[in-house]
């Protein structure tokens, strides 16, 4: 009797061990497939158990993840016409194409088209919804608006008005200054600068003679005042170019012996004076580096051998490259073919081709840093762009004066207005 009881206990212990290791095997199998981005379709398995051993691969499917955070919370969020929670979403999805729609009352709807595949296994994004356009009238009819530190400078028929970051009155300058940029002004060939501590425009003095600096034809190159009369810089906040300037091409300064790169405020020697002199007007900017388009090839001025443009742009795609800029890990190139715009936006993983053929003229293309929304300015319209989405027109049929962050300033019907894209 004791021997039989002992055998039963051994058998039960073996069954428990077998059951334990079976559970471990099942969990390990699930975990293995999970970390390989696969899952077992249990719903299909239970519905069609008979055919499992004939085609087991049909029951083991790859999965992808969509994660969305909507700010503010949307009223509606759907993916392929299936409704989901409206504040945030983190779900697994099969390999497929997905149409994501987000909407909220008083906000522009956002529609994204994404394809989950081996190149995009995990889609994660914070979507900042943009307010419907509301024109906020200003008290000043202006022809020009500039940023002066954190304030706004409005040019009117009676002088300059200085408004703070909340667009509240701060000061008025009645002297007919010409604002050069970056805190500098000129008046009758004399150079002035804005003293923010005293909220005044004061003469800019030569550090050696203590006399006011004079220039007949000044302009701002990056952050410095450059005088065209003598081809020299008058201010030296960030650079120390004392030699005569022979040519200026956007962010490149050409002197007799050097090229100065104003992106990094560094200089480097000419590779070949003759070559650069002949081609200096065909320089394009790609990811903050300068290239010359020569014989259908991009020659890097910093002697790098290759650029990412070779991989994504074919030379017969474009007639001209009009704009190139780097936004952290995103790189943008805007080109023109048959007088119509297109753009390529590339991050570390994906490329997005934008059809801009309906945009009349691109004057400015930037990103709203805190919101990761791209914004495009033309003379009469402003568009916003979400990756994987399409352009949304937020201002049209007006004289677009300036765009600062998410503020748009415009003239319409002889009045000056501003639009706050993320107004509370």
C-alpha positions, 0 to 999 in steps of 0.5 A, spaced: 500 500 500 505 504 501 509 502 495 503 504 491 502 511 494 509 512 493 508 511 486 502 515 485 506 521 489 512 520 484 507 520 478 503 526 480 510 530 481 512 528 474 505 530 472 506 537 475 513 538 473 511 536 466 505 541 466 510 546 469 515 545 463 509 545 458 507 552 461 514 555 461 515 552 453 508 556 451 510 562 455 517 562 452 515 560 445 510 566 446 516 571 448 520 568 443 515 570 437 513 577 441 521 579 441 521 577 433 515 582 432 510 576 431 504 573 435 500 567 435 493 569 432 489 565 437 482 568 435 484 564 428 487 558 432 480 557 435 476 558 429 480 554 425 483 548 429 483 543 424 487 546 419 493 549 424 498 543 422 497 544 415 499 551 415 501 553 421 505 559 418 498 562 417 497 563 424 503 566 426 503 573 424 508 579 424 505 585 428 507 592 429 505 598 434 501 604 433 502 609 439 499 616 438 498 622 443 493 627 442 494 634 444 489 636 446 485 630 446 481 629 440 473 628 439 474 622 434 480 618 433 479 612 428 484 607 424 481 604 418 474 606 420 475 603 427 474 608 433 479 608 439 480 612 445 481 619 443 487 621 448 492 616 447 493 610 443 498 604 444 496 598 440 498 592 436 496 592 429 498 587 423 502 588 417 497 593 412 496 600 410 492 604 415 488 611 415 488 614 421 483 620 422 483 625 428 478 630 429 476 635 434 471 641 434 474 648 433 480 644 430 483 642 423 482 635 422 488 631 421 489 625 416 495 620 416 496 614 411 502 610 414 504 603 412 506 598 417 512 594 414 519 591 416 521 599 415 516 601 420 515 596 425 513 602 431 510 608 429 510 613 435 508 620 434 505 626 438 500 630 434 499 637 436 492 639 433 492 646 430 486 651 432 481 653 426 484 660 423 482 666 427 484 672 425 486 677 431 486 684 429 492 689 431 491 696 433 497 698 428 497 697 420 504 695 419 508 693 412 513 690 416 514 685 422 521 683 425 523 679 432 527 684 436 530 679 442 523 676 445 519 682 442 516 684 436 517 690 432 512 693 427 513 698 422 508 703 421 507 710 417 508 714 424 515 710 426 516 703 430 512 700 435 515 695 440 510 690 442 512 684 448 511 677 447 504 678 449 503 683 443 502 688 449 505 695 447 512 696 450 515 702 446 515 707 440 521 710 436 519 716 432 525 717 428 525 714 421 530 708 423 531 703 418 531 696 421 537 692 419 536 686 423 539 682 429 538 689 433 541 693 429 538 700 425 541 705 421 539 712 419 543 717 415 548 712 414 549 712 421 549 705 425 545 704 431 543 698 436 537 696 440 539 697 448 534 692 451 536 693 458 534 701 457 529 699 452 532 705 447 535 705 440 542 708 441 548 709 437 553 704 435 560 706 437 567 704 434 571 700 440 577 704 438 575 711 436 569 711 440 565 715 434 559 712 431 560 707 426 558 710 419 556 706 413 552 708 406 550 701 404 549 696 410 546 689 411 546 684 416 550 677 414 547 672 419 548 676 426 553 681 423 553 688 420 557 688 413 558 695 409 558 694 402 562 700 401 568 698 403 566 690 403 568 689 411 564 687 417 563 693 422 561 688 428 565 682 431 560 679 435 561 672 433 566 673 427 573 676 426 573 677 419 578 683 418 580 682 411 576 685 405 570 680 402 570 678 395 564 675 395 558 673 399 554 667 398 548 665 403 552 662 409 559 663 405 564 669 405 569 669 400 576 672 401 582 672 398 585 666 402 579 663 405 572 661 405 568 663 412 563 658 413 557 662 417 554 656 420 559 654 424 563 661 424 569 657 422 574 658 416 577 653 411 582 654 405 580 654 398 580 648 395 581 651 388 580 659 387 579 658 380 574 653 381 570 656 386 570 663 383 567 660 377 562 656 381 560 660 387 553 662 385 551 654 384 552 652 392 547 648 395 546 647 402 545 640 404 544 638 412 548 644 414 554 643 409 555 646 402 556 643 395 557 645 388 553 642 383 558 641 377 557 636 371 551 633 375 555 632 381 555 634 388 562 637 390 562 638 397 566 644 399 569 641 406 572 635 402 567 630 404 566 624 399 558 623 399 552 626 401 545 622 403 542 626 397 545 621 392 541 615 395 534 619 395 534 624 389 536 623 382 539 628 378 533 628 373 528 629 378 529 637 378 531 643 374 534 647 381 534 646 388 531 652 391 532 650 399 535 645 403 535 645 411 537 640 417 532 640 423 536 636 428 535 629 425 531 631 419 533 633 413 529 637 407 530 639 400 526 643 396 526 643 388 523 645 382 521 641 376 518 644 370 516 650 375 513 646 380 515 645 387 516 638 390 520 636 397 523 631 400 523 630 408 528 625 411 529 623 418 533 617 420 529 612 418 524 614 413 523 619 407 517 623 405 516 626 398 511 632 398 507 635 392 508 642 393 505 643 385 500 648 388 504 652 392 505 659 388 512 660 391 516 658 397 519 663 401 520 660 408 520 652 410 521 651 418 519 647 423 515 649 430 520 646 435 516 644 441 510 641 436 514 638 431 509 641 426 512 643 419 510 650 416 510 653 409 510 660 408 508 663 401 507 670 399 499 669 400 498 662 404 501 659 410 501 651 410 502 646 416 504 639 414 504 633 419 509 627 417 505 621 413 499 627 412 498 632 407 498 639 407 493 643 411 492 651 409 491 655 415 492 662 412 490 664 405 488 670 400 492 675 404 499 678 404 503 674 409 508 678 413 511 674 417 511 667 421 514 666 428 514 660 431 506 658 431 504 666 430 502 668 423 502 675 421 498 678 415 495 684 412 488 683 409 483 688 407 487 694 410 488 691 417 493 687 420 492 681 424 495 675 427 493 668 427 495 663 433 495 656 431 495 653 438 491 658 441 488 656 448 
